[in-house]
Amino acid sequence: MKTVSAQMLKKRIDSIDIMRGIVMLIMLLDHVRERFFFHEQVTDPMTLDSTSTGLFISRFAAHFCAPTFVFLTGVSAWLYSHPQFGPERSARSFLIKRGLFIIALECTVITFQWMGNYDMIWLQVMWAIGISMLALALLIGLPRFWLGVIGLVIVFGHNALTPISFAPGEWGYTIWAILHDRGNIFTSDFVGIRASYPVLPWIGVILLGYVIAPIYAASFDDVKRHKILIGLGLVSFALFAILRGFNIYGETLDWQQGDSVIMTLKSIFNLTKYPPSLGFLLVTIGGTLLCLSMLEKVKPQYGKVLSTFGSAPMFFYIVHLYLLLFMYRFAVNVIGPNYGELYGFTHIGWVWVVTIVLAVLLYYPTKRFSQYKHQSKQAWIKYL
């Protein structure tokens, strides 16, 4: 019975790694787009008249990355504090140390990868994950019921805060730029700091991930877990259909009927990411829940490649960004700019082609690092 239980737990953990692996590859696609298709920038939400369908789909797919990362970070925190073998342990210390470590990486190693300099420190997704981990560490002593209540209030209620705004220099501007509105929070002649990922909604997401995580306990019934995941996913989609369909609440820009079905659908799913609107989170988290319910049924030989990417996400994240920086600098200096001062692909299809090639090239290094990480006894390596 213990063997069966261990096998079932492995399938559950593998499904989480496979889900991470899927969004890592989607993230790779989005970052290739940002490097080599930057001449056709996308706004938030997107300007549909100037955004092709191919570019819209590429960007919309990337919407699933950050919510899945943050949500599964909450799940992983619960699994860390409730190991299959041995007594329960507090995840607070681990969350604090890893949260601070991730924030430090964002401000040093990762911020350099975007522009190749430190003129501006970009506080982006890793910053949001790190802050969310610190918030979870602060609240982790509360009963799960109240963690769930706080998470739901934040996710469902933060759109009501949209009318609140502060101009640069006003009291409250900096904290509000960090929590809810993007903005430059520090400027000088040498360096600037920009909060690109408002953290308040992400704190709600990590709390909900932690609250739902007990369904991944070894003793939890498989059938019941599948029903919960599917049920919550469908409820999320239903709420989105109602709130978005009637333009009631949860999105800053109402959808409009277009000249074609495609344009209408693009308008409906043109969702705000900064900060992530309720509609954005209902679609992305709902989709993640449904995918998680299906991924446990994937045969190990088919899910192995994806779970490899998901088992070493930080390594993959750092390596692929530096690789893209090197490739872009090479293209600009050797081939030469072809869109003003930028070098870019002439068609969005090349973004997909390069993404596939890079995924193949990065698979083996990621696999080797994942193996090393799991075999190493060095404490710091676990943070990657």
Secondary structure in CASP SS format (residue, H / E / C, confidence):
PFRMAT SS
TARGET T0000
AUTHOR 0000-0000-0000
METHOD secondary structure of the structure
MODEL  1
M C 1.00
K H 1.00
T H 1.00
V H 1.00
S H 1.00
A H 1.00
Q H 1.00
M H 1.00
L H 1.00
K H 1.00
K H 1.00
R H 1.00
I H 1.00
D H 1.00
S H 1.00
I H 1.00
D H 1.00
I H 1.00
M H 1.00
R H 1.00
G H 1.00
I H 1.00
V H 1.00
M H 1.00
L H 1.00
I H 1.00
M H 1.00
L H 1.00
L H 1.00
D H 1.00
H H 1.00
V H 1.00
R H 1.00
E H 1.00
R H 1.00
F H 1.00
F C 1.00
F C 1.00
H C 1.00
E C 1.00
Q C 1.00
V C 1.00
T C 1.00
D C 1.00
P C 1.00
M C 1.00
T C 1.00
L H 1.00
D H 1.00
S H 1.00
T C 1.00
S C 1.00
T H 1.00
G H 1.00
L H 1.00
F H 1.00
I H 1.00
S H 1.00
R H 1.00
F H 1.00
A H 1.00
A H 1.00
H C 1.00
F C 1.00
C H 1.00
A H 1.00
P H 1.00
T H 1.00
F H 1.00
V H 1.00
F H 1.00
L H 1.00
T H 1.00
G H 1.00
V H 1.00
S H 1.00
A H 1.00
W H 1.00
L H 1.00
Y H 1.00
S H 1.00
H C 1.00
P C 1.00
Q C 1.00
F C 1.00
G C 1.00
P C 1.00
E C 1.00
R C 1.00
S C 1.00
A C 1.00
R H 1.00
S H 1.00
F H 1.00
L H 1.00
I H 1.00
K H 1.00
R H 1.00
G H 1.00
L H 1.00
F H 1.00
I H 1.00
I H 1.00
A H 1.00
L H 1.00
E H 1.00
C H 1.00
T H 1.00
V H 1.00
I H 1.00
T H 1.00
F H 1.00
Q H 1.00
W H 1.00
M H 1.00
G C 1.00
N C 1.00
Y C 1.00
D C 1.00
M E 1.00
I E 1.00
W E 1.00
L E 1.00
Q C 1.00
V H 1.00
M H 1.00
W H 1.00
A H 1.00
I H 1.00
G H 1.00
I H 1.00
S H 1.00
M H 1.00
L H 1.00
A H 1.00
L H 1.00
A H 1.00
L H 1.00
L H 1.00
I C 1.00
G C 1.00
L C 1.00
P C 1.00
R H 1.00
F H 1.00
W H 1.00
L H 1.00
G H 1.00
V H 1.00
I H 1.00
G H 1.00
L H 1.00
V H 1.00
I H 1.00
V H 1.00
F H 1.00
G H 1.00
H H 1.00
N H 1.00
A H 1.00
L H 1.00
T C 1.00
P C 1.00
I C 1.00
S C 1.00
F C 1.00
A C 1.00
P C 1.00
G C 1.00
E C 1.00
W C 1.00
G C 1.00
Y H 1.00
T H 1.00
I H 1.00
W H 1.00
A H 1.00
I H 1.00
L H 1.00
H C 1.00
D C 1.00
R C 1.00
G E 1.00
N E 1.00
I E 1.00
F E 1.00
T C 1.00
S C 1.00
D C 1.00
F C 1.00
V C 1.00
G E 1.00
I E 1.00
R E 1.00
A E 1.00
S C 1.00
Y C 1.00
P C 1.00
V C 1.00
L H 1.00
P H 1.00
W H 1.00
I H 1.00
G H 1.00
V H 1.00
I H 1.00
L H 1.00
L H 1.00
G H 1.00
Y H 1.00
V H 1.00
I H 1.00
A H 1.00
P H 1.00
I H 1.00
Y H 1.00
A C 1.00
A C 1.00
S C 1.00
F C 1.00
D C 1.00
D H 1.00
V H 1.00
K H 1.00
R H 1.00
H H 1.00
K H 1.00
I H 1.00
L H 1.00
I H 1.00
G H 1.00
L H 1.00
G H 1.00
L H 1.00
V H 1.00
S H 1.00
F H 1.00
A H 1.00
L H 1.00
F H 1.00
A H 1.00
I H 1.00
L H 1.00
R H 1.00
G H 1.00
F C 1.00
N C 1.00
I C 1.00
Y C 1.00
G C 1.00
E C 1.00
T C 1.00
L C 1.00
D C 1.00
W C 1.00
Q C 1.00
Q C 1.00
G C 1.00
D C 1.00
S C 1.00
V H 1.00
I H 1.00
M H 1.00
T H 1.00
L H 1.00
K H 1.00
S H 1.00
I H 1.00
F C 1.00
N C 1.00
L C 1.00
T C 1.00
K E 1.00
Y C 1.00
P C 1.00
P E 1.00
S C 1.00
L H 1.00
G H 1.00
F H 1.00
L H 1.00
L H 1.00
V H 1.00
T H 1.00
I H 1.00
G H 1.00
G H 1.00
T H 1.00
L H 1.00
L H 1.00
C H 1.00
L H 1.00
S H 1.00
M H 1.00
L H 1.00
E C 1.00
K C 1.00
V C 1.00
K C 1.00
P H 1.00
Q H 1.00
Y H 1.00
G H 1.00
K H 1.00
V H 1.00
L H 1.00
S H 1.00
T H 1.00
F H 1.00
G H 1.00
S H 1.00
A C 1.00
P H 1.00
M H 1.00
F H 1.00
F H 1.00
Y H 1.00
I H 1.00
V H 1.00
H H 1.00
L H 1.00
Y H 1.00
L H 1.00
L H 1.00
L H 1.00
F H 1.00
M H 1.00
Y H 1.00
R H 1.00
F H 1.00
A H 1.00
V H 1.00
N H 1.00
V H 1.00
I H 1.00
G C 1.00
P C 1.00
N C 1.00
Y E 1.00
G C 1.00
E C 1.00
L E 1.00
Y C 1.00
G C 1.00
F C 1.00
T C 1.00
H C 1.00
I C 1.00
G H 1.00
W H 1.00
V H 1.00
W H 1.00
V H 1.00
V H 1.00
T H 1.00
I H 1.00
V H 1.00
L H 1.00
A H 1.00
V H 1.00
L H 1.00
L H 1.00
Y H 1.00
Y H 1.00
P H 1.00
T H 1.00
K H 1.00
R H 1.00
F H 1.00
S H 1.00
Q H 1.00
Y H 1.00
K H 1.00
H H 1.00
Q H 1.00
S C 1.00
K C 1.00
Q C 1.00
A C 1.00
W H 1.00
I H 1.00
K H 1.00
Y H 1.00
L C 1.00
END
